[in-house]
Amino acid sequence: MNAVLDHPIQHDGLGRLRDKHLFRELGYVEGRWVAGEKAETFAVLDPATGQRLARVASLGEAEATLAIDAAVKAFPAWRDKLPQERSAILRRWFDLVTANREDLAFLMTLEQGKPLAESRGEIDYGASFIEWFAEEAKRLNGETIASHLANAEMLVRREALGVVALVTPWNFPHAMITRKAAAAIAAGCPVVVHPSSETPLSALALAELAERAGMPAGIFNVVTGKAAPIVDVLCRDERVRGLSFTGSTEIGKLIATKSANTMKRLVMELGGHAPLIIFDDADIERAVEVALAAKFATSGQDCLAANRIFVQRGILKAFTEVFAARIAALKLGNGLDPASDIGPLMHSRAVDKVEEHVRDAQQRGSRIVVGGNRRGESGLFFEPTLLVDVPDDAAIMHEETFGPVAAVTVFNDEDEVVERANATQYGLVAYVVTANGARQLRMARALEYGMVAINRAKITGAPIPFGGWKQSGLGREGSHQGIEAFTELKYLCIDTAA
């Protein structure tokens, strides 16, 4: 469908969209743009200015159920399509996303706040999953088993799991949808997406492009609105056979509990609280580059963000001086300003938590070297901040900050830092900077994390199995394992003597 805009564009910046039909305010169910039976809406705000961007349809239990109905209805035909047919539609979706990169990035910066360069990077990153799983659709193979029985042929098939619910966050409103949806759709599963209410516009733009790509009605549904009633339906309905969630560990546990009665397949990417460990044999410039990238991307609102920076005593002074100078040079500002390095935080609760962590660290003996203050007319900006001498009992050493605060603490030796880095319920990613090859391998083995980055910050991508240990999640996204998560195994035993 190419329906007209739901109402004239109001926000000053939205007029810059080249394709005005990418701006949507209605939900998307069974190939139709829907306002919902109650016709209620909620406001989407630009976090940089506080200005209203949109009033988006506030759907609820009824529309969530309709989306499940539509997905159930669409499932058999989609499951039975040739893998090459599913792949071709996904490939067209990828082409449309890349062709509309600038508009999609612009929309994301308006609703999420991240600098436009980061938004462009996320569009590329998100599109890469559509491309990857378009190819994986054609490689979803089973296996043969050497038979332990006479006159028997033993085979294992992979079959589509069924309807999958996707509950996605506001910090990566594009890529967290494509990483999940492309995998499920490639496997033959329709999806019901519930995006964060802070950032629904990216999800709705993806729905518009999926429709243009020829995605059949009911395969990609977007239910916007308050999380509690919608997610409750998705968890409770036994026709939803899988659920993939990215968000906090606390909410992930709640979703897992609600889904237990229907024994859903769960894929969860939860809290991070990553350590960054810098040894005294590290090159200081490289260590600083890793620290800046691992800490300040997305204004620190990233599950991969380095929340605890451990620096060995011999390099502490030199590292801190260079790191402080680089942090002080970061520019805080509206993400639409090409000069901005750090955008706003998402909401006032996020800024409050950052302030609490900084204040708590100070009360426990930490020093602010750079930053430490709330800024901006919207009240949602926080200066890029460097804390030093942070003790292990500070809140920032135990809780995700989700903001632009680098907490630096000192360590003496390898055994000590491994013990301290592992002393957490989280286990998503750990970063290590060292020139010693043997130490690199020892640290990779010793750290209790699903991903370990050595001498670099950027490690993610479509080919890798993204996920964590302990309370940082269940399952993996990306790689061949990402599509396998949305399949069931079926064992066949055929009597060849019959």
N, C-alpha and C positions, 0 to 999 in steps of 0.2 A: 504493500500500500504506500502511496505517496500522499497522505492526508495533509491538509493545510496545517499551519502552526496553530497550536491550541489557543494562544492569544498573542497579540503583538509583542515583540521583544521590548523589554523595558530597561534593563541594565545598560548603562552607557557602553560597556565593552562588547556586548553581544552583537551589536550591529556590525562588528568587524568580521563575523563569521562569513565565509564565502558561500557555504551551503547552509542556508537557514533551516532546512529540514532536519539537520542533525540536532537541533535544539528541540527537545521533546519534554512535555510535562505530564503526559498520561502514561499509565502502565501499559504493558504489552502482553496480552494473553491470547493464545490461539490465533496469532496473526492479526490481531485487532488492537487498536489503541483504545484503552478503556479508562473511564473516569471513576468507576466503582459505583455500587448501588447507593452509597451515601453521598457521593459527589463532594467529599471532603478533600482538603488540600493541606499541605504543609510548606513552609517557606524554606528555600535553599538560599543561603547567604554567602557572599564573597567574604572570606575571613580577613582579607587584607583591608577592606573598607567598611565592612558591616552592611553594605548595600545589598538589597534583595536581588537575587538573580532570577528566581523562578518561584512559582507555586505549583508543586508537583502533586499528582493524585495520591491521596492517602488511602491506599487500599487496605483490606483487612482479611479476616478469616474467610469470608465468602469468596473473595477474589483469589486467595491462595488455593482454596479448594477447586475453583474453576480452572486454575492453572494446572493443578495436578490432574484434573479430569482431562484437560486438553493434551497433556503429556502422555497420559495412559492411552488415550485414543490414537495418538500419533506414533506410539512406540512400535507396534508390530511392523508397519510398513517401513519405518526408518531402520529398524534392526535388520530387516530382510533385504535392504538395498545392497547392491554390490559394494564392497569397500571402495572401489574406484569411484563410485557415484558419490558416496559420502565425502571422499577426498576432494573431488572436483568442486563441491559446494564450499567446503572449507577453504579451498584455494582461492575461490572467488571472494570469499569473506576477507581473507588475508590481503588480496589485491586492493579491495575497497578501503580497508583500514589504512594501508600504506599510502594510497592515493589521497586520503583525507587526513593525513598526519597533522598538518598545521591546525586545522579546525579542531580536531580531537584534543590536541595538546593545549590549545587556547581554552577550550571548555574546561579541561582539567585544572589548569592554573586558576581559572576564575572560581571554581567550586572548592578546590583543595588548597590552593595557595602556593604550591611549590613553584620555584622559578621555572620559567618557560623552557629553558634548556633541559631541566630535569623531566619536565612533562613530555618533551619530544623523545627523550631517552626512554621513558616508560612506554610510550606508544610503540616504539621500535621493539622494546623488550616484549610487550604484550603480543604484538603481531608475530613475533618469532615463535610463540607457542602455537598459534593457529597454523603457521607454515609447518612446524615440526609434526604436529599431530595429524595434519592432512596427509603426511607421508606415513606416519605410524599406522594409520588406518589400514594401509595396504600390507602391513607387516605383522598383523596380529595373528600369529601362528600358534598352533597347538603342538603336540608332540606324539611320537609313538613310543611305546614301552616294550622292552624285551620281555616277552611273555614268560611267566613262571608256570603257566598251565599249558597242557598239550592241546593242540587244535584250537587255539584262541589267539585272536588279534586284539591288541590293547591300544587304544587311542585316547588322547586327551584333547578336548575341544575347549576353546575360549568363546563364551557367548556373552552378549550384552547383559549387564546387570539389571537394567530397567530404569525407571524414572529416578533422576538424581536431583537433589536440592543443593543449591550453592548459596552460602551465606558469606558475603564478602565485606571487607573493611573500607574505611575512608582514606587510608594512607596511600594505597595503590589502587584507585578505583577502576582502572582499566585492566592492568595486567593480572590482578588476582581473579578477575572474571575470565579472561581468555585462557589463563593457565589451567583453570578447572574445566570451563565449558568446552574448549576445543578437544580436550582429552575425552570427556564423556561423550560428546557428539561423535567423535571419530570412532569410538567403541560401539556406537549404535544406540546411545542413551539420550532421550530428551532431557532437558534441564529446566528447572524452575529457579530463577535467580532472585535472591533478595539482597539488593545492594544497601549499603549504609544510607541512612536518611540524610546524612551530611553531604553525600556525593552521589546522588542518583543520576545526574545528567550524563556522565560517562557511560553508565550501563544502558541508558535509553538510546544514546547515540549508537552503541554497539548493536542494539536491537534493530534500529533503522537500517544499518548496513547489513546485518544478517538477512533481513527481509529482501533487500536489493540483491543479495548474493543467491537468492533462490532457496533459502532455508524454509522447509515446509512449515505450515502452521502447526503450532504445538511443540515444536522442537526446541525453540529458544523463547522462554517466557520470562518477563521481568515484572515482579510484584513489588511495588514501592509502598512505603508506609512505615508505621511504627513496627519495631522489630518484634516485640513480645508476642502479639497475637499471630503474626505471620509465621514466625519461626516455630511457635507452638504447634500450629497446624502441620508444618513440614516435618516436625519431629514425630508427631502423633500418628499421622496417616501411614498405614502399613503399605500402601501402594508406592510410597517413596522408598526405594530399596537402598539408596545410598545418600549420604550427606557429606559435603565437603565444606569446611569452615576455616576461615583465617581470622584470628582475633586473639583476645586475651585468654590465658589459661583458665581464669575464673569462669568466663562465659563458655569456653569449650567444655569444661566439666559439666556445666548446667545442661548444655545441649546433649552431651553423651548420656546423662541421666535421663533426660526426657525421651531420648531415642531408644533406650534399653528395652522397652516393652515390645518394640517392633524389630529388634535385632538388626538394625541398619548397618550397612557397611559405612564406616566412618573414616574420613581422611581429614586430619586436623593439623594446621600449622599455627602454633600458639606462641606464648611469650618467649623472648630471647635472652635478654640480660647478658650479652656477650662480653667475654674478657678479651682484651688486647694485651699481649705480653711482649714487651720489648727488652731484649737482652743487651748487655753492654758491648757485645761484639757487632751490634747492628749499625748500619750506615744511618746517621742521624737524619739526613734529608729524606731517605726512603722511609724511615720510621715515621717522620712527620707527615709525609704524603699519605701513608697508610692510615694514620690516625685521623687526619682531616676527612678522608673519604669514608672511613668506617664510622665516624661519629656524626658528621654534620650533613650528610645527604638527607633530603626530605626534612630538613630542620631537626634531625635527630628522631623523627617520628617513624621509626623503622624497626621491625623486630630483629634485624641484623645489626643494629647500631651497637657500637662498642660502648657499653655502659660502665665498664670498669677498665681502667688503663693501668696496668702494672708495669713499672719501669725499674730495671735493675739499678742498684745504687750507683754503680760506676758511671752511668750515663745520664743520671737523673737531671743534674743541673744543666748540662748542655742541651739535652732534649727539651726540657721545659722552656728554656729561653727561646729556642727556635719555634717551638709549638705556640708559645704565647704570642710571638710576633705575627705568625701566620693567622691565628685566630683573630687578633685585633684588626687585621686587614680585611676580614670578611665583611661584606656589606649587607646590612639588614634592610629589607625593603619589599615592596610589592613585587610579586613574581613576574608581572608583565614588564617590569623594568629590566632590560638586558643586563644591567650592571649588578643586579641583586644576586647574592649568593645564598642568603637565608631568607625564607619567606615566613609568613605568620604560622602560628600553631592553629590547630583546628577549631578549638573552642576554649572558653574560659576555664573549664575544668582542667584542661591540659596545662594552661599557664599556671594555674593555682598549684598543681602538683610539682611543676618545675620549681616554683618559688619555695614550696615546702622543702624540697630536697636540698636546695641551696642553703636555706636557713638552717635546716637540721645539720648539714655538714659543717657550717660555720660554728654552730653551738658545740660541736664535738671537736673543734680544733682546726678545721680546714681553713685555708686562706683562698680568697678570690684574687686571682692574678689578672684576669680579663673579664669584663662584662658583669653579669649578675643582676641585671635590671629588666623590668617589663618596659616595653616601648610601644609607640604607635597609637594612632587615633582610635583604631578598633579595639585596642587593649589586648590584642592577641599576638603581639610580637614580643620575643624575648631575646635579649642580646646573646650572641655566641659567647659562651662562658667557659673559663678554665678554673677548676678547683684543684689545689694541690694539698698534700699532706692529709688525704682523706682516710680516716680510720675504717677498719672493717665493720664497726658497729653502726656506721652511718646508714641511713635509709637508702641512699643512692647505691650502696654496695649490695643491697638485698632486693631492691625493687626496680623494675624498669622505669626510667625517667620519661622516656618518649619526648625528649626535648633537646635543645642545643647546649647541653652541659657536658663538658669533658671532665671526668673525675680521675685524677692521677694519684696513685699510691706507689710506694716504693717496696721492692722486695730484694732479698739477698741472694737466694740460690734457687736452682731448678726445682728441687723437691718441695720447697716452701711454696713457690708460686703455683705449682700444679695442684697442691692441696687446697690453696685458697681459691683458685679458679674453678675447681670442681665443687666447691662447697656451696651449691645452689640447687634448687629444684629444677632449674632450666638446663637445657642442653642442645640448643639450636646450632650456634656457630661460635667458634673461637678463632682469634687471630694471633699469629706469632710472627715476630720479626727477629731473625737471627741469621748470621752468615755461616753458622756452623752446621754442616750437612748432617752429621750424626745427631745433633740436638734436634734438628728439624724432624727427623724420623722418630726420635724418642718422644717429643712433645705430641706429635700426631697420634701416637699410640696411647699416650697417658691421658690426654684430655677427653673427658666424657661428653663429647658433642657429636652431633650427626654430620657436621661439616667443619673442617679445619682449613683455614687459609694461611698459607706460609708466604710471608714477604709481599702480600698484596691484599687489597680490600675487595676488589671486584671478583667474585667467583661464580655468580649465578648465571643461568642460561637454560635454554630449552633442553639441551642434551643431558643435564645432570640431575641426579635424584635429590631434590630439595626436601629437607625435613630434619627433624630433630630427635634427640633422645629424651628420656625422662619425661618431665611434664611440659616439654616443648612441642609435643604433638604425636600424631599417629599416622603412619604411612608416609609415602613420598609423592611429590609432584614433579612433573617434568620427566624426561628420559622415557625409556620404554615402560618403566614402572608406573608412570603417571597414567597411561592408558589402561594398564593391567588392573589398576585399582577399580575400574568401572566394568570389570568382567567377572563372570563366574566360570569356574572350571567344571567341565562335565566329562566324566570318565566313561568310555565305551568298552565293553568286552564282547567281542563277536565270535561266536562258535564257527570256525571255518570248516568243520566236518559235517555240518548240517546240510 
